[in-house]
């Protein structure tokens, strides 16, 4: 039961929204193109008088006007049918989706090279790993005294220290 109520509310929302948008666009189109106001009785009386006096539709503008008048209701039904197929989330969040598409289009045309502003360099032919290793190497302190640390020297120094330690303890 709750599902049916939800569908009915969705239908009513889409019906009202589509009807309002469609009628405002159509009335604006007729007002600008033919100075015809759909919701005013005077405009319809002019058409009725033209028809009753035996008026003939012969210019292209009159033919187009007549075709547009005939297509108002079928186009409204087609639009309503298409609007009912769209999910309610797409209708409600349309501005957000539109802005997101704009941002994607704007930033998808960005250059392919990466600029690391805080490091003051661009990544070009070298890989990111190579650049990172070079940066670390340049920031590490450099050894001025390279100690010759052979395993024999280490063993002998350890033996000497252990002998000294045993001599002190035995005395």
Legacy VTK file of the C-alpha trace (Angstrom):
# vtk DataFile Version 3.0
C-alpha trace
ASCII
DATASET POLYDATA
POINTS 171 float
0.000 0.000 0.000
2.821 2.358 0.917
4.508 1.626 -2.408
1.357 2.628 -4.310
1.103 5.866 -2.365
4.762 6.598 -3.120
4.206 5.984 -6.833
1.134 8.210 -6.815
3.010 11.032 -5.082
5.862 10.649 -7.578
3.387 10.735 -10.470
1.685 13.851 -9.109
5.008 15.617 -8.549
6.249 14.863 -12.060
2.862 15.667 -13.591
2.673 19.086 -11.955
6.322 19.929 -12.618
6.204 18.850 -16.275
2.904 20.616 -16.913
4.162 23.862 -15.385
7.445 23.840 -17.277
5.871 22.782 -20.585
3.036 25.310 -20.477
5.322 28.184 -19.554
7.717 27.352 -22.418
4.894 26.898 -24.932
3.109 30.089 -23.910
6.388 32.014 -24.136
7.040 30.531 -27.590
3.586 31.468 -28.883
3.764 34.955 -27.357
7.170 35.723 -28.905
6.621 34.074 -32.305
2.980 34.937 -33.108
1.867 37.367 -30.382
-0.672 34.730 -29.363
-1.430 34.202 -25.674
-2.673 30.694 -24.911
-4.376 31.637 -21.666
-6.220 34.752 -22.893
-9.732 34.590 -24.292
-9.116 37.449 -26.736
-6.463 35.488 -28.645
-8.794 32.532 -29.118
-11.627 34.829 -30.239
-9.396 36.226 -32.998
-8.814 32.696 -34.300
-12.543 31.888 -34.055
-13.489 35.065 -35.990
-10.863 34.264 -38.645
-12.299 30.762 -39.040
-15.946 31.888 -39.081
-15.244 34.522 -41.752
-13.857 31.803 -44.030
-10.188 32.583 -43.514
-7.739 30.509 -45.499
-4.421 29.333 -44.091
-1.995 30.008 -46.930
1.242 31.540 -45.580
4.040 29.500 -44.050
3.738 31.342 -40.766
0.038 30.458 -40.493
0.720 26.803 -41.370
3.449 26.598 -38.736
1.140 28.252 -36.182
-1.629 25.758 -36.925
0.770 22.776 -36.684
2.111 24.065 -33.360
-1.435 24.432 -32.008
-2.222 20.860 -33.014
0.980 19.495 -31.462
0.578 21.104 -28.024
-1.268 18.165 -26.437
0.585 15.243 -28.127
3.965 16.754 -27.224
2.758 17.267 -23.663
1.848 13.545 -23.424
5.177 12.463 -24.934
7.090 14.700 -22.543
5.113 13.417 -19.561
5.824 9.838 -20.602
9.564 10.550 -20.879
9.567 12.432 -17.553
7.911 9.495 -15.788
10.714 7.196 -16.961
13.366 9.398 -15.346
14.137 8.619 -11.713
13.064 11.174 -9.132
16.643 11.533 -7.888
17.809 12.663 -11.334
15.050 15.254 -11.401
15.701 16.605 -7.914
19.506 16.569 -8.151
19.625 17.821 -11.749
21.486 21.050 -10.852
24.132 19.096 -8.940
24.616 16.639 -11.823
24.844 19.539 -14.266
27.494 21.286 -12.144
29.427 18.024 -11.758
29.443 17.484 -15.529
30.662 21.069 -15.995
33.521 20.519 -13.534
34.523 17.239 -15.188
34.564 18.896 -18.595
36.544 21.839 -17.251
39.263 19.769 -15.605
39.422 16.938 -18.131
41.124 19.323 -20.547
43.943 19.990 -18.073
47.513 19.382 -19.221
48.889 15.891 -18.803
52.043 16.896 -16.864
51.834 17.064 -13.105
53.087 20.206 -11.438
54.164 19.853 -7.840
54.033 23.442 -6.691
55.276 22.849 -3.172
58.381 21.060 -4.463
59.160 23.542 -7.214
59.537 21.058 -10.025
57.574 19.349 -12.752
57.482 15.674 -13.464
58.625 15.224 -17.007
60.766 12.460 -18.455
61.839 11.059 -15.088
59.514 8.863 -13.148
58.033 9.972 -9.864
60.100 7.386 -7.992
63.360 8.679 -9.462
62.487 12.262 -8.586
61.568 11.250 -5.067
64.836 9.350 -4.586
66.818 12.343 -5.854
64.979 14.659 -3.498
65.612 12.389 -0.512
69.275 12.037 -1.434
69.692 15.809 -1.695
68.133 16.382 1.719
70.034 13.639 3.551
73.206 14.723 5.379
76.309 13.777 3.456
78.988 11.711 5.140
82.278 13.555 5.319
84.235 10.770 7.025
83.783 7.451 5.420
84.823 4.959 7.990
86.458 1.823 6.782
84.374 -0.758 8.520
85.783 -4.116 7.609
84.517 -7.156 9.390
88.051 -8.065 10.530
88.547 -4.692 12.187
85.186 -4.942 13.899
85.980 -8.443 15.198
89.368 -7.410 16.466
87.984 -4.357 18.242
85.290 -6.491 19.866
87.862 -9.057 20.968
90.027 -6.306 22.425
87.115 -4.817 24.334
86.034 -8.169 25.688
89.606 -8.950 26.811
89.842 -5.581 28.516
86.519 -6.219 30.189
87.633 -9.661 31.469
90.918 -8.260 32.720
89.124 -5.625 34.753
86.741 -8.155 36.230
89.437 -10.631 37.128
91.567 -8.092 38.916
LINES 1 172
171 0 1 2 3 4 5 6 7 8 9 10 11 12 13 14 15 16 17 18 19 20 21 22 23 24 25 26 27 28 29 30 31 32 33 34 35 36 37 38 39 40 41 42 43 44 45 46 47 48 49 50 51 52 53 54 55 56 57 58 59 60 61 62 63 64 65 66 67 68 69 70 71 72 73 74 75 76 77 78 79 80 81 82 83 84 85 86 87 88 89 90 91 92 93 94 95 96 97 98 99 100 101 102 103 104 105 106 107 108 109 110 111 112 113 114 115 116 117 118 119 120 121 122 123 124 125 126 127 128 129 130 131 132 133 134 135 136 137 138 139 140 141 142 143 144 145 146 147 148 149 150 151 152 153 154 155 156 157 158 159 160 161 162 163 164 165 166 167 168 169 170
